[in-house]
Amino acid sequence: MPAHALSRRRLLQHSAVLAAAAGIAPLLPGSAWAAGGLVSRKIPSTGASLPIIGLGTSQTFNVSLAPDELRPLLEVLNVMVAGGAQVIDTAPSYGNAEAVSGELVKQSGSRDKVFLATKVSATGRDAGLAQIERSFKALQTDMIDLIQVHNLQDTTTQLANLRELKAKGRIRYIGVTHYREAAQDDLLAVLQKEKVDFVQVNLSVGARYAEKRLLPWCADNGVAVLINRAFQAGDLFAQVKGKAVPEWLAQELDITSWAQAMLKFVLGAKGVTTVIPATSNPRYAADNLLAGQGRMPDSGQRERIAELFA
């Protein structure tokens, strides 16, 4: 097990909402959620609302369809849905994660409660359309809420494909993605030229380049933003290993774990719609959900959070 996973487990022991790990799903409607549940934000292109905490599937959902491997992931999905989350973000390039996501949604009977997001990463019109059809099959659905051009691969061709499918009513939204800061200027150039509904980009307390130009542009021009790598693949947990969560985080921002601090830092940035941390652990899923309710940090509080990781 990775060191950051162990450290996170220790850091979560103090959280009251995780005290009864054996029955985690029933915790979600309880007192910790009485204040109003997950905050939602608008998708600018339609005005529809989307909860600010979602679920990524890279690596964590890349398992077989064997019942023993699906069981903990089904619990993760059930926790997320019970807590009001909607976005499940996956991709054909995530190994078996797309098929696993589709099977779990089917088993949980939650298709009408989730927002399925996947990606296209092929080159060429025909290859792109073929990959997209495989995604429909893997996700076991006739309608995909969001398909994104993955890492700007053959962007113009694939956006044309996505627009055709959107016009036919098979896709609700289209977008573009990347996971590296070095590509964010290229992302912005695409957004300035191509009309899309969503962009997915990395942002964390240790990787803040998106705050400079990309996020403000999206906020001003009506593009919804999904955030990946909020934990920097778990590396941020190592920076606070063994440190207690400062009391002011709970007093001012309802934060009771380092994971919540990282997520609320992201959610406090201008232009962010939803953050999609990946996990295969139901307890972590519940903790992540707590970051989506209560008070959000202002600019000054975000800088104070950043100083904790300096």
C-alpha positions in Angstrom: 0.0 0.0 0.0 1.4 3.5 -0.9 2.8 5.5 2.0 0.4 8.4 1.3 -2.6 6.0 1.7 -1.3 4.9 5.1 -0.7 8.5 6.2 -4.2 9.5 5.0 -5.8 6.7 7.0 -4.1 8.0 10.2 -5.1 11.5 9.4 -8.8 10.6 9.1 -9.1 8.8 12.4 -10.3 11.9 14.2 -13.2 12.6 11.8 -16.5 12.0 13.4 -18.2 11.1 10.1 -15.9 8.2 9.5 -16.2 6.7 13.0 -18.5 4.0 11.8 -16.6 2.7 8.8 -18.4 -0.6 8.7 -21.7 1.2 7.9 -20.5 4.2 5.9 -23.4 4.6 3.5 -26.0 5.2 6.3 -23.7 7.9 7.7 -24.3 10.3 4.8 -27.9 11.3 5.5 -27.0 11.9 9.2 -26.1 14.9 11.2 -23.0 15.7 9.3 -25.2 16.4 6.3 -28.0 18.2 8.1 -26.6 21.6 7.1 -27.7 21.3 3.5 -25.6 18.7 1.8 -23.4 19.2 -1.2 -23.1 22.7 -2.8 -23.9 22.8 -6.5 -22.7 25.2 -9.2 -24.1 26.1 -12.5 -22.9 24.7 -15.9 -22.7 28.0 -17.8 -23.8 26.7 -21.2 -27.2 25.5 -19.9 -27.7 26.7 -16.4 -28.1 23.2 -15.1 -26.6 22.5 -11.6 -23.7 20.2 -10.8 -22.6 19.2 -7.3 -19.0 20.4 -6.6 -17.6 17.0 -5.6 -17.4 14.2 -8.1 -15.4 11.0 -8.6 -12.4 10.3 -10.8 -11.6 6.7 -11.8 -8.0 6.8 -13.2 -6.1 3.8 -11.7 -8.6 3.3 -8.9 -11.3 1.7 -11.1 -8.9 -0.2 -13.3 -9.8 -3.7 -12.0 -11.5 -6.7 -13.4 -15.2 -7.2 -13.4 -14.9 -10.0 -10.8 -17.4 -9.5 -7.9 -14.6 -9.4 -5.2 -12.9 -6.5 -7.1 -16.1 -4.6 -7.8 -17.5 -4.9 -4.3 -15.5 -2.0 -2.6 -15.9 0.1 -5.7 -19.6 -0.4 -5.6 -19.6 0.8 -2.0 -17.6 3.9 -3.1 -20.2 4.7 -5.8 -23.1 4.1 -3.4 -21.5 6.5 -0.9 -21.0 9.1 -3.5 -24.6 8.9 -4.8 -26.0 8.8 -1.3 -24.1 11.9 -0.5 -25.4 13.8 -3.5 -22.4 13.6 -5.9 -23.1 13.1 -9.6 -20.0 13.3 -11.8 -18.2 10.1 -12.6 -15.2 10.8 -14.8 -13.5 8.0 -16.7 -11.7 7.4 -20.1 -10.9 4.6 -22.5 -7.3 5.0 -21.7 -7.9 4.2 -18.0 -7.6 0.5 -18.6 -10.8 -1.2 -17.5 -12.1 1.8 -15.6 -14.7 2.7 -18.2 -16.3 -0.7 -18.2 -16.1 -1.0 -14.4 -17.9 2.4 -14.1 -20.6 1.3 -16.4 -21.1 -2.0 -14.6 -21.2 -0.3 -11.2 -23.8 2.2 -12.3 -25.9 -0.6 -13.7 -25.6 -2.6 -10.5 -26.4 0.3 -8.3 -29.4 1.4 -10.4 -28.0 4.9 -10.3 -27.9 6.0 -14.0 -30.6 8.6 -13.5 -28.6 10.0 -10.5 -25.1 10.3 -12.1 -23.4 12.5 -14.6 -21.2 10.2 -16.8 -18.2 11.8 -18.3 -15.7 10.1 -20.5 -13.1 11.0 -23.1 -12.0 10.4 -26.7 -8.3 9.9 -27.4 -8.1 8.6 -30.9 -6.6 10.2 -34.1 -8.8 10.5 -37.1 -12.6 10.8 -37.7 -13.4 7.1 -38.0 -11.1 6.0 -35.2 -12.6 8.6 -32.9 -16.2 7.6 -33.7 -15.4 4.0 -33.2 -13.8 4.7 -29.8 -16.8 6.7 -28.8 -19.2 3.9 -29.7 -17.1 1.5 -27.6 -17.5 4.0 -24.7 -21.3 3.9 -25.1 -21.1 0.1 -24.9 -18.7 0.1 -21.9 -20.8 2.6 -20.0 -24.0 0.7 -20.8 -25.9 3.8 -21.7 -27.5 5.4 -24.7 -26.7 8.9 -23.5 -23.3 10.2 -22.2 -23.5 13.4 -20.3 -20.0 14.7 -21.3 -17.3 13.5 -23.7 -14.0 15.4 -23.6 -11.1 15.4 -26.1 -8.4 13.8 -23.9 -5.2 15.7 -23.6 -5.9 17.7 -26.7 -5.4 14.7 -29.0 -6.5 15.5 -32.6 -8.6 18.2 -31.1 -10.2 19.7 -34.2 -11.3 16.4 -35.7 -12.6 15.0 -32.4 -14.6 18.1 -31.5 -16.2 17.9 -34.9 -17.2 14.3 -34.1 -18.5 15.3 -30.7 -20.6 18.2 -32.1 -22.3 15.8 -34.5 -23.2 13.4 -31.7 -24.4 16.3 -29.6 -26.6 17.5 -32.4 -28.1 14.0 -32.6 -28.9 14.0 -28.9 -26.4 11.3 -27.9 -24.1 13.6 -25.8 -25.2 16.5 -23.6 -21.9 18.3 -23.3 -18.5 18.4 -24.9 -15.1 19.5 -23.7 -11.3 19.3 -23.7 -8.9 18.1 -21.1 -5.3 17.9 -19.9 -3.5 17.0 -16.7 -0.2 18.9 -17.0 0.4 22.6 -16.2 2.7 22.8 -19.3 -0.3 22.2 -21.5 -2.6 24.8 -20.0 -1.6 27.6 -22.4 -2.5 25.2 -25.2 -5.8 24.5 -23.5 -6.6 28.2 -23.3 -5.8 28.7 -27.0 -8.2 25.9 -27.9 -10.9 27.4 -25.7 -10.5 30.8 -27.3 -11.0 29.2 -30.7 -13.5 26.4 -30.2 -16.8 26.6 -28.4 -17.1 23.9 -25.7 -19.1 23.4 -22.5 -16.3 22.0 -20.3 -12.6 22.0 -19.7 -10.9 19.6 -17.4 -7.5 20.7 -15.9 -5.2 20.1 -13.0 -5.2 22.4 -10.0 -3.9 21.8 -6.5 -2.3 23.6 -3.6 1.1 22.8 -5.2 0.2 23.3 -8.8 -1.6 26.7 -9.3 -0.8 27.8 -12.8 -4.4 27.4 -13.9 -5.3 30.3 -11.6 -3.3 32.8 -13.6 -5.2 32.8 -16.9 -7.2 29.7 -17.6 -9.7 29.7 -14.8 -10.4 33.4 -15.0 -11.0 33.1 -18.7 -13.4 30.2 -18.2 -15.3 32.2 -15.5 -15.6 35.2 -17.8 -16.6 33.2 -20.9 -19.0 30.6 -19.6 -17.0 27.4 -19.6 -17.5 24.9 -16.8 -14.4 23.5 -15.2 -13.6 20.0 -13.8 -10.5 19.8 -11.7 -8.2 16.7 -11.7 -5.1 15.9 -9.6 -6.2 17.9 -6.5 -4.1 15.7 -4.4 -1.2 15.6 -6.9 -1.4 11.8 -7.1 -1.3 11.6 -3.3 2.0 13.4 -3.0 0.5 16.3 -1.0 -0.4 13.9 1.9 3.3 13.2 2.4 3.9 16.9 3.0 1.6 16.9 6.0 2.3 13.5 7.3 2.2 13.4 11.1 0.8 17.0 11.3 -2.4 17.8 13.0 -5.1 19.6 11.0 -5.0 23.2 12.4 -8.0 24.2 14.5 -8.7 27.3 12.4 -9.6 25.1 9.4 -12.5 23.6 11.4 -13.5 26.9 13.0 -13.5 29.0 9.9 -14.1 26.5 7.1 -15.7 23.3 8.6 -12.6 21.3 7.6 -11.7 18.3 9.6 -9.1 16.5 7.4 -6.2 17.4 5.2 -8.0 16.0 2.2 -10.9 18.4 2.8 -8.4 21.2 3.1 -6.9 20.3 -0.3 -10.3 20.0 -2.0 -11.7 23.2 -0.5 -8.6 25.1 -1.6 -9.4 24.0 -5.2 -13.1 24.8 -4.8 -12.3 28.3 -3.6 -10.6 29.2 -6.9 -12.5 31.4 -9.3 -14.2 29.5 -12.1 -14.1 25.9 -10.6 -17.3 23.9 -11.1 -16.5 20.4 -9.7 -13.4 18.6 -8.4 -13.1 14.9 -9.2 -10.7 13.1 -6.8 -10.2 9.4 -7.4 -10.5 6.8 -4.7 -11.2 3.1 -4.3 -11.8 3.5 -0.5 -15.4 4.2 0.7 -14.1 6.0 3.8 -12.1 8.4 1.7 -15.1 8.9 -0.6 -17.2 10.0 2.4 -14.4 12.3 3.6 -14.1 13.9 0.2 -17.8 14.6 0.2 -17.5 16.6 3.3 -15.4 19.1 1.4 -18.4 19.8 -0.8 -20.5 21.4 2.0 -20.2 24.2 4.5 -18.1 27.3 4.2 -15.6 27.8 1.3 -12.4 29.7 1.6 -12.0 33.2 0.3 -8.7 34.4 -1.3 -7.0 35.1 2.0 -8.0 31.7 3.5 -6.8 29.9 0.4 -3.4 31.5 0.8 -3.3 30.4 4.5 -4.1 26.9 3.3 -1.3 27.1 0.8 1.2 28.1 3.5 0.5 24.9 5.3 2.0 23.0 2.4 4.9 25.3 1.7 
